[in-house]
Amino acid sequence: MRFYRPEIWTLAAIFAIAGFVLAFGHIAEEALEGDATKFDQTILLFFRNAGDIGDPIGPPWMEEAARDVTALGSYTVLSIVTCAVVVYLFMAGQRTAALWLLGAVVSGVLLSNLLKLTFERPRPALVPHAMRVFTSGFPSGHATLSAITYLTLGALLASLHSSIRFKVYFLGLAILLTLAVGISRIYLGVHYPTDVLAGWCIGAAWAAFCWTVFRELQRHGQIGPPVKP
């Protein structure tokens, strides 16, 4: 059997999307019904000094580093990264790819905000926040949008190379950035762990959906050279 056939990858993507959406639904149910309270509190306190829950573990520079990492999932940084890549794609003559990327990220922003307005879960009150926040907590916008943006960019860059090394590198880097941003939100006390897990799930599901659309466009030669069947 030829496992690299487009149909196989499309089917795998559909199963992945379904799995992530189901996981998001389960986390949302557990979080909103209060069944995840103990889990959330345990993880939040793990990142705090036992004698002072207002102080994150580690030396002072670690807290500053966490703020730097969490900025990688902010609207400002993600907008800069997305715009830079979109402009590059337009300059390279890849107009369809540029519009696809822009559509994936913008629709992801709308999805994230819609979910926040729907659930309206308060931020953690157990520990002090190490930075200012302005919206509700579920799902984590930083986790959702970093997953959508970085995983989508990782898939885009990986698709441009036939070498497995490059594919693993770009996708691995995208996953690492997504995980780092989410963990930083918990470390800084601005999100419950379930906020972040839910953000990762729905963000990964949306990225997988956008990747499936990209593959179909690429197969038909609308983005770069057609993929050989």
TANORNOR-V490490 format. One record per residue. N is the residue number from 0. RES is the residue in three letters. PSI is psi as a letter, one per 30 degrees, with the letter a starting at -180 (NA if undefined). OMEGA is omega as a letter, one per 40 degrees, with the letter a starting at -180 (none if undefined). BURIAL is # if it has 9 or more other C-alpha atoms within 8 Angstrom, else .. Layout:
BEGIN
n | res | psi | omega | burial
N | RES | PSI | OMEGA | BURIAL
N | RES | PSI | OMEGA | BURIAL
END
This chain:
BEGIN
n | res | psi | omega | burial
0 | MET | k | a | .
1 | ARG | j | a | .
2 | PHE | f | a | .
3 | TYR | g | i | .
4 | ARG | k | a | .
5 | PRO | e | a | .
6 | GLU | e | a | .
7 | ILE | e | a | #
8 | TRP | e | i | #
9 | THR | e | i | #
10 | LEU | e | i | .
11 | ALA | e | i | .
12 | ALA | e | i | #
13 | ILE | e | i | #
14 | PHE | e | i | .
15 | ALA | e | i | #
16 | ILE | e | a | #
17 | ALA | e | i | #
18 | GLY | e | i | .
19 | PHE | e | a | #
20 | VAL | e | i | #
21 | LEU | e | i | .
22 | ALA | e | i | #
23 | PHE | e | i | #
24 | GLY | e | i | .
25 | HIS | e | i | .
26 | ILE | e | i | #
27 | ALA | e | a | #
28 | GLU | e | a | .
29 | GLU | e | a | #
30 | ALA | e | a | #
31 | LEU | f | i | .
32 | GLU | f | i | .
33 | GLY | g | a | .
34 | ASP | f | a | .
35 | ALA | g | a | #
36 | THR | e | a | .
37 | LYS | e | i | .
38 | PHE | e | a | .
39 | ASP | e | a | #
40 | GLN | e | a | #
41 | THR | e | a | .
42 | ILE | e | i | #
43 | LEU | e | a | #
44 | LEU | f | i | #
45 | PHE | e | a | .
46 | PHE | g | a | #
47 | ARG | k | i | #
48 | ASN | k | a | #
49 | ALA | e | a | .
50 | GLY | f | a | .
51 | ASP | j | a | .
52 | ILE | f | i | #
53 | GLY | f | a | .
54 | ASP | j | i | .
55 | PRO | l | i | #
56 | ILE | l | i | .
57 | GLY | l | i | .
58 | PRO | l | a | .
59 | PRO | e | a | .
60 | TRP | f | a | .
61 | MET | e | i | .
62 | GLU | e | i | #
63 | GLU | e | i | .
64 | ALA | e | i | .
65 | ALA | e | i | #
66 | ARG | e | i | #
67 | ASP | e | a | .
68 | VAL | e | a | #
69 | THR | f | i | #
70 | ALA | f | i | #
71 | LEU | f | i | #
72 | GLY | g | a | #
73 | SER | l | i | #
74 | TYR | e | a | .
75 | THR | e | a | .
76 | VAL | e | a | #
77 | LEU | e | i | #
78 | SER | e | i | .
79 | ILE | e | a | .
80 | VAL | e | a | .
81 | THR | e | a | #
82 | CYS | e | a | .
83 | ALA | e | a | .
84 | VAL | e | i | #
85 | VAL | e | i | #
86 | VAL | e | i | #
87 | TYR | e | a | .
88 | LEU | e | i | #
89 | PHE | e | i | #
90 | MET | e | a | .
91 | ALA | g | i | .
92 | GLY | g | i | .
93 | GLN | i | a | #
94 | ARG | e | a | .
95 | THR | e | i | .
96 | ALA | e | i | #
97 | ALA | e | i | #
98 | LEU | e | i | #
99 | TRP | e | a | #
100 | LEU | e | a | #
101 | LEU | e | i | #
102 | GLY | e | a | .
103 | ALA | e | a | #
104 | VAL | e | a | #
105 | VAL | e | i | .
106 | SER | e | i | .
107 | GLY | e | i | #
108 | VAL | e | i | #
109 | LEU | e | i | .
110 | LEU | e | a | .
111 | SER | e | a | #
112 | ASN | e | i | #
113 | LEU | e | i | .
114 | LEU | e | i | #
115 | LYS | e | i | #
116 | LEU | e | a | .
117 | THR | e | a | .
118 | PHE | e | i | .
119 | GLU | h | i | #
120 | ARG | k | i | #
121 | PRO | l | i | .
122 | ARG | l | i | #
123 | PRO | k | i | #
124 | ALA | f | a | .
125 | LEU | e | a | .
126 | VAL | l | i | #
127 | PRO | k | i | .
128 | HIS | k | a | .
129 | ALA | g | i | .
130 | MET | l | a | .
131 | ARG | k | i | .
132 | VAL | l | a | .
133 | PHE | f | a | .
134 | THR | l | i | .
135 | SER | l | a | #
136 | GLY | f | a | #
137 | PHE | k | e | #
138 | PRO | l | i | #
139 | SER | k | i | #
140 | GLY | e | i | #
141 | HIS | e | i | #
142 | ALA | e | a | #
143 | THR | e | a | #
144 | LEU | e | i | #
145 | SER | e | i | #
146 | ALA | e | a | #
147 | ILE | e | a | #
148 | THR | e | a | #
149 | TYR | e | i | #
150 | LEU | e | i | #
151 | THR | e | i | #
152 | LEU | e | i | #
153 | GLY | e | i | #
154 | ALA | e | i | #
155 | LEU | e | a | #
156 | LEU | e | i | #
157 | ALA | e | a | #
158 | SER | f | a | .
159 | LEU | f | a | .
160 | HIS | k | i | #
161 | SER | f | a | .
162 | SER | k | i | .
163 | ILE | e | i | .
164 | ARG | e | a | .
165 | PHE | e | i | #
166 | LYS | e | i | #
167 | VAL | e | a | #
168 | TYR | e | a | .
169 | PHE | e | i | #
170 | LEU | e | i | #
171 | GLY | e | i | .
172 | LEU | e | i | #
173 | ALA | e | i | #
174 | ILE | e | a | #
175 | LEU | e | i | .
176 | LEU | e | i | #
177 | THR | e | i | #
178 | LEU | e | a | #
179 | ALA | e | i | #
180 | VAL | e | a | #
181 | GLY | e | i | #
182 | ILE | e | i | #
183 | SER | e | i | #
184 | ARG | e | i | #
185 | ILE | e | a | #
186 | TYR | e | a | #
187 | LEU | f | i | #
188 | GLY | g | a | #
189 | VAL | f | i | #
190 | HIS | k | i | #
191 | TYR | l | i | #
192 | PRO | e | i | #
193 | THR | f | i | #
194 | ASP | e | a | #
195 | VAL | e | i | #
196 | LEU | e | i | #
197 | ALA | e | i | #
198 | GLY | e | i | #
199 | TRP | e | a | #
200 | CYS | e | a | #
201 | ILE | e | i | #
202 | GLY | e | i | #
203 | ALA | e | i | #
204 | ALA | e | a | #
205 | TRP | e | i | #
206 | ALA | e | i | #
207 | ALA | e | i | #
208 | PHE | e | i | #
209 | CYS | e | i | #
210 | TRP | e | i | #
211 | THR | e | i | #
212 | VAL | e | i | .
213 | PHE | e | a | #
214 | ARG | e | i | .
215 | GLU | e | i | .
216 | LEU | e | a | #
217 | GLN | e | i | #
218 | ARG | e | a | #
219 | HIS | g | i | #
220 | GLY | g | a | #
221 | GLN | f | i | #
222 | ILE | j | i | #
223 | GLY | a | i | .
224 | PRO | k | i | .
225 | PRO | k | i | #
226 | VAL | k | a | .
227 | LYS | k | a | .
228 | PRO | NA | none | .
END
